């Protein structure tokens, strides 16, 4: 968005959604290599079952990284002042995840204008996998 567009944003504004998936075992193996997270519970079905899980599941930071794209693709990474998320449920193999954001507050601090954004990552069955919040500079 342009700076002029950002300064006009109001509470309730929905950010563009980002969808990713479906999650595949191949995606999890590639992410393990790229991230350095080689925990076998994410890539070895035998280890996952031994741990009491029905199958492998996505590394938390995979979804966390995609959720972070919602505010940064909307406003630009240079405007991101804070970002945090809480893992609510596991992202399973075959899940298709939709990441959303909505402006919940506008505020001013030290002469700059900011927006607080509520963020969610949701699987195709309605199960929330992540909830979070970002603050972006608007001017």
Backbone bond lengths (Angstrom), bond angles and torsions (degrees), N, CA, C in turn:
res aa  C-N    CA-C-N  psi(-1)  N-CA   C-N-CA  omega(-1)  CA-C   N-CA-C  phi
1 X - - - 1.449 - - 1.528 109.08 -
2 X 1.282 115.56 155.12 1.461 120.14 176.23 1.525 109.39 -80.89
3 X 1.323 116.51 160.48 1.459 120.53 178.11 1.520 110.65 -58.15
4 X 1.330 117.54 -41.07 1.468 120.69 178.58 1.523 110.82 -60.93
5 X 1.321 117.52 -41.79 1.468 120.86 178.88 1.525 111.20 -65.67
6 X 1.328 116.29 -39.99 1.460 119.91 -179.30 1.524 111.53 -65.00
7 X 1.319 117.02 -40.66 1.465 118.93 -177.61 1.522 112.03 -66.71
8 X 1.327 118.32 -20.57 1.466 122.29 179.60 1.529 112.96 -89.95
9 X 1.314 118.32 -4.97 1.464 121.81 -175.99 1.523 110.50 -63.96
10 X 1.329 115.30 137.24 1.463 121.57 -178.98 1.524 110.57 -116.40
11 X 1.326 115.09 162.66 1.463 121.38 174.60 1.529 108.19 -56.70
12 X 1.306 116.48 136.91 1.465 122.01 -178.11 1.513 113.37 98.78
13 X 1.341 117.29 -12.19 1.463 120.85 179.69 1.529 109.61 -62.97
14 X 1.325 116.38 127.92 1.465 121.77 177.74 1.526 109.61 -92.39
15 X 1.317 116.69 129.57 1.455 122.15 176.76 1.521 108.95 -79.45
16 X 1.332 118.23 156.26 1.464 120.03 177.62 1.539 111.11 -59.99
17 X 1.319 115.64 136.92 1.468 121.82 178.75 1.518 110.48 -73.06
18 X 1.306 114.48 152.24 1.462 121.48 171.16 1.524 106.56 -125.25
19 X 1.311 115.92 127.77 1.474 121.32 178.15 1.514 109.14 -113.74
20 X 1.317 115.58 143.11 1.464 118.95 173.87 1.519 109.34 -146.01
21 X 1.307 112.64 154.26 1.453 119.91 -177.28 1.508 109.17 113.57
22 X 1.294 117.01 -170.74 1.456 125.00 3.36 1.538 111.53 -65.28
23 X 1.327 114.13 149.51 1.455 121.74 178.87 1.524 108.25 -69.01
24 X 1.316 116.47 130.28 1.470 121.58 178.30 1.522 109.76 -120.34
25 X 1.310 116.17 160.89 1.463 120.61 175.95 1.528 110.40 -62.47
26 X 1.332 116.02 -37.09 1.463 119.97 177.72 1.522 111.48 -62.43
27 X 1.343 117.11 -41.11 1.457 121.69 177.84 1.529 110.31 -60.85
28 X 1.333 116.44 -42.13 1.461 120.51 -179.51 1.529 111.45 -66.11
29 X 1.329 116.71 -38.86 1.466 120.21 178.05 1.523 110.54 -66.28
30 X 1.324 116.96 -42.69 1.470 120.06 178.51 1.526 111.20 -64.97
31 X 1.334 116.50 -41.16 1.461 119.56 178.94 1.530 110.64 -65.21
32 X 1.329 117.45 -37.78 1.467 120.21 177.13 1.520 110.45 -58.64
33 X 1.321 116.81 -43.07 1.455 120.42 178.99 1.517 112.28 -66.84
34 X 1.324 116.70 -41.95 1.462 120.70 -177.46 1.529 111.98 -71.59
35 X 1.327 116.99 -35.40 1.462 120.60 -173.82 1.520 113.21 -93.25
36 X 1.324 116.16 -20.38 1.459 119.54 -174.63 1.520 112.82 84.72
37 X 1.336 117.60 3.79 1.467 121.92 178.02 1.526 107.66 -89.22
38 X 1.318 115.85 92.09 1.462 121.10 -175.97 1.526 112.65 -100.61
39 X 1.325 117.12 24.47 1.452 120.51 177.65 1.531 107.80 -59.37
40 X 1.309 116.15 121.09 1.465 121.03 -174.14 1.521 114.12 -62.44
41 X 1.310 118.71 -21.38 1.465 120.80 179.60 1.535 111.49 -62.33
42 X 1.346 116.45 -18.73 1.462 120.90 179.93 1.532 112.96 -92.52
43 X 1.325 118.25 -15.46 1.468 119.10 -173.92 1.521 114.87 -132.56
44 X 1.323 117.86 -10.17 1.469 121.17 -177.06 1.528 108.59 -120.33
45 X 1.325 116.38 109.30 1.466 120.31 -175.89 1.527 111.65 -61.92
46 X 1.336 117.70 -34.63 1.470 119.72 177.83 1.530 110.53 -62.56
47 X 1.325 117.72 -43.00 1.463 121.68 178.90 1.528 110.42 -66.60
48 X 1.327 116.48 -40.07 1.463 119.49 178.24 1.530 110.44 -61.23
49 X 1.317 117.04 -45.89 1.468 120.55 179.94 1.525 111.36 -65.82
50 X 1.324 117.10 -38.75 1.462 121.69 177.29 1.530 110.79 -61.33
51 X 1.329 116.07 -28.60 1.464 121.77 179.10 1.527 112.59 -88.28
52 X 1.339 117.23 3.24 1.453 121.05 177.16 1.519 115.02 92.42
53 X 1.321 116.41 7.49 1.462 120.52 179.30 1.531 109.09 -95.72
54 X 1.332 117.87 151.04 1.466 119.48 178.76 1.521 112.80 -75.14
55 X 1.324 118.45 -21.60 1.466 122.82 -177.01 1.527 107.88 -164.62
56 X 1.303 116.38 174.61 1.456 120.44 172.67 1.533 108.29 -66.54
57 X 1.323 116.54 161.86 1.454 121.01 177.86 1.522 108.49 -144.01
58 X 1.308 115.43 162.21 1.462 121.21 -172.86 1.528 112.07 -68.18
59 X 1.318 114.38 146.59 1.455 121.29 171.05 1.532 107.36 -63.16
60 X 1.311 116.16 137.53 1.458 119.81 -177.73 1.515 113.14 -58.28
61 X 1.315 116.77 -37.59 1.460 119.70 -176.52 1.524 112.35 -70.44
62 X 1.327 119.01 -17.53 1.460 120.89 175.54 1.533 109.08 -63.86
63 X 1.318 116.77 -51.53 1.469 120.61 177.96 1.518 111.29 -67.71
64 X 1.318 117.25 -38.94 1.467 122.53 178.85 1.526 109.99 -56.86
65 X 1.327 116.97 -44.61 1.462 121.22 179.79 1.513 112.92 -65.10
66 X 1.321 117.22 -39.49 1.466 119.54 178.63 1.523 110.05 -69.40
67 X 1.333 117.71 -40.43 1.464 120.20 178.43 1.530 110.64 -61.39
68 X 1.314 117.62 -35.95 1.472 121.50 179.00 1.530 112.02 -63.87
69 X 1.321 116.58 -24.14 1.469 119.82 178.48 1.530 112.54 -67.69
70 X 1.322 118.38 -24.88 1.470 120.46 -177.38 1.528 110.99 -58.83
71 X 1.329 119.94 -57.22 1.470 118.11 179.51 1.532 113.45 -72.83
72 X 1.327 117.50 -32.06 1.471 117.87 -176.73 1.522 112.31 -74.44
73 X 1.322 118.72 -35.36 1.465 119.69 176.34 1.528 110.92 -72.95
74 X 1.309 116.74 -26.94 1.465 120.85 178.95 1.526 111.61 -76.10
75 X 1.331 117.01 -49.68 1.466 120.78 -172.71 1.526 113.82 -108.51
76 X 1.319 117.46 -17.85 1.459 121.29 -175.10 1.518 110.38 102.81
77 X 1.313 116.36 138.82 1.467 120.92 -177.50 1.527 111.94 -61.63
78 X 1.322 116.98 -30.33 1.468 120.28 -179.19 1.525 112.76 -68.98
79 X 1.329 118.32 -15.90 1.468 121.83 -179.85 1.527 112.32 -96.50
80 X 1.314 117.63 -7.96 1.463 121.32 -178.93 1.524 109.50 -72.90
81 X 1.329 116.78 119.60 1.467 121.55 -178.66 1.517 111.79 -100.66
82 X 1.324 117.07 -32.11 1.462 120.14 175.94 1.525 108.94 -155.55
83 X 1.325 114.20 153.86 1.456 121.06 178.77 1.514 107.44 -154.21
84 X 1.309 115.98 134.91 1.458 120.56 175.59 1.507 109.54 -154.26
85 X 1.309 115.71 153.77 1.460 119.87 179.24 1.523 109.32 -148.88
86 X 1.312 114.78 156.39 1.462 122.52 178.26 1.524 107.60 -121.18
87 X 1.315 115.21 132.97 1.460 120.64 178.06 1.522 108.45 -76.75
88 X 1.344 116.09 124.55 1.458 121.33 -175.65 1.527 111.23 -104.55
89 X 1.326 116.87 -39.76 1.466 121.08 175.87 1.524 108.46 -153.81
90 X 1.314 115.44 165.69 1.458 120.83 -176.90 1.522 111.79 -74.34
91 X 1.309 114.91 144.32 1.468 121.46 172.19 1.521 106.31 -91.12
92 X 1.328 115.50 115.65 1.458 122.04 -173.80 1.533 111.83 -90.75
93 X 1.319 115.14 160.84 1.458 120.81 170.55 1.532 107.28 -57.31
94 X 1.302 117.43 138.38 1.467 127.02 -179.30 1.526 113.91 82.72
95 X 1.333 118.54 -7.06 1.462 119.46 177.53 1.526 110.56 -65.74
96 X 1.310 114.74 142.75 1.464 123.52 170.83 1.521 104.64 -111.52
97 X 1.327 116.73 118.43 1.460 122.07 -172.08 1.528 110.56 -104.48
98 X 1.324 115.75 134.20 1.462 122.45 174.49 1.522 107.84 -113.80
99 X 1.330 116.06 123.73 1.460 122.39 179.29 1.520 108.69 -105.60
100 X 1.333 115.83 130.16 1.467 122.15 -176.03 1.516 110.63 -132.05
101 X 1.320 114.66 158.17 1.451 120.98 174.24 1.519 110.46 -143.42
102 X 1.331 115.78 148.77 1.466 121.30 176.83 1.523 108.97 -141.48
103 X 1.320 115.92 134.17 1.461 121.10 177.51 1.526 108.23 -68.76
104 X 1.337 115.87 123.51 1.461 120.80 -178.79 1.521 112.66 -110.17
105 X 1.336 116.22 -14.76 1.466 119.26 -178.71 1.518 109.24 -160.57
106 X 1.315 115.46 144.75 1.476 123.14 168.32 1.515 105.87 -116.38
107 X 1.318 116.56 138.52 1.463 118.86 178.03 1.520 109.97 -152.82
108 X 1.326 114.11 165.04 1.457 120.84 -179.45 1.525 108.53 -119.30
109 X 1.324 116.39 140.67 1.463 122.42 175.69 1.522 107.91 -148.53
110 X 1.311 115.96 129.01 1.468 121.84 178.40 1.530 112.50 52.53
111 X 1.327 116.48 39.28 1.456 121.17 176.87 1.519 115.06 78.04
112 X 1.326 117.68 4.42 1.470 120.42 177.46 1.522 109.03 -112.46
113 X 1.330 114.55 153.92 1.463 121.10 -179.43 1.527 108.92 -106.01
114 X 1.324 115.04 139.02 1.462 121.59 -176.02 1.519 110.98 -132.55
115 X 1.315 115.16 158.58 1.464 122.29 171.61 1.516 108.26 -124.25
116 X 1.321 115.32 135.15 1.469 121.46 172.24 1.519 106.55 -96.37
117 X 1.307 116.39 133.24 1.464 121.45 -173.96 1.523 109.79 -123.94
118 X 1.321 116.77 124.51 1.459 122.04 172.51 1.518 107.52 -82.63
119 X 1.327 116.58 134.00 1.461 122.00 -176.24 1.521 110.71 -123.44
120 X 1.333 115.92 144.82 1.464 120.81 174.49 1.518 109.82 -142.67
121 X 1.317 114.25 146.64 1.463 122.12 168.98 1.523 105.38 -118.25
122 X 1.331 115.51 127.32 1.460 121.00 -173.44 1.518 109.85 -131.28
123 X 1.335 115.94 135.10 1.470 121.49 176.27 1.523 109.29 -78.84
124 X 1.320 115.83 166.30 1.461 122.45 -176.00 1.526 113.15 -60.34
125 X 1.340 117.48 -21.00 1.464 120.19 179.76 1.532 112.50 -91.58
126 X 1.342 117.39 7.51 1.453 121.76 179.03 1.520 114.17 90.97
127 X 1.323 117.48 -4.51 1.455 122.07 -179.51 1.527 110.05 -74.13
128 X 1.335 116.62 122.50 1.461 120.20 175.93 1.526 108.65 -73.89
129 X 1.324 116.06 132.68 1.457 119.81 177.87 1.528 111.69 -105.34
130 X 1.317 116.85 -28.33 1.463 122.63 177.58 1.523 109.33 -143.87
131 X 1.314 116.11 145.34 1.454 121.27 166.70 1.519 106.33 -129.27
132 X 1.304 116.10 148.80 1.453 117.96 -178.05 1.503 113.21 -163.64
133 X 1.330 113.51 -172.06 1.447 120.63 -178.13 1.535 108.74 -150.06
134 X 1.316 114.83 143.84 1.455 121.25 174.22 1.521 108.50 -132.12
135 X 1.320 115.26 153.03 1.465 121.81 170.95 1.523 106.98 -123.12
136 X 1.328 115.56 127.65 1.461 120.47 179.13 1.526 109.69 -124.50
137 X 1.315 114.79 146.37 1.472 121.76 176.10 1.517 108.01 -79.79
138 X 1.334 116.59 134.55 1.453 121.26 -176.85 1.527 113.27 -98.27
139 X 1.324 118.60 -21.02 1.466 119.32 -178.23 1.514 111.78 -118.58
